[in-house]
């Protein structure tokens, strides 16, 4: 269970879920009516979650370190 949570695939799915949830909540509250400050906060939340999703996808994969022999 924890291997999936901390794996690259798990991070990608979790970040995608974060974008979906942030967008859904912002849309729901926007439909009820928000003032300018609330709109700015919702936009910041959506942009922040998109930034996390992009960062997870473009982060380079670490190559395994090869063991050096000590002569």
N, C-alpha and C positions, 0 to 999 in steps of 0.2 A: 504494500500500500504506500509506504513512504518513498519507495523507489520511484513510483509514478509521480508522486507529488514533487519530488526534487529533481526529476529528469527534465531534459529539454522539451520533450513532448508535453509533459505535464505543465510546464511553465507556459508554453504556447497556448494550451487550452485554457488555463487559468486566466491568462491575460486577455484572451478573447472573451471569456465570460465577464471579466471586469468591464470591458468596453460595452458589452451588451447591457449589463446591469446599470451602469452609469447613464447610458443613453436612455434606457427605459425609464429610469427614475426621473431624469431631467424632462423627458417628454410628458410623463404623467403630471408632474408638478406644473409644467408649462401650460398644459391643458386646463388646469384649475385656475391659473392666473398667477403670475409672478411679477414682482417689481424689478427695477433695473439691477439692483444689487444681487438679487436672487438669480437673475439671468446670467450675470457675470460669474457667479459662483458655479452655476450649472455648466457654463461653457468651460470654465477652468477644470472642473471635474472630468468632463468628457475629453478635453484635450490632454489632461494628465493621464487618463487611462489609455488613450491612443498612443501617447508617448511611451508608456510602459510596454505596450504591445509591440511597437516598432523596435524598441531597444532589445526586447527578448528575441525577436526574430533576426536582427542583424548582428547580435553579439557573436564574436568569433568563437568557434569550438576550440577548446584547449586540446592540444596534442599531448599524448602521454609522454612523460619525460623518460628518456632513455638512460639507463644506468651507465655511468662511466666507470671504467676500470681504473683502479689505483695501482699504478706500477711503481 
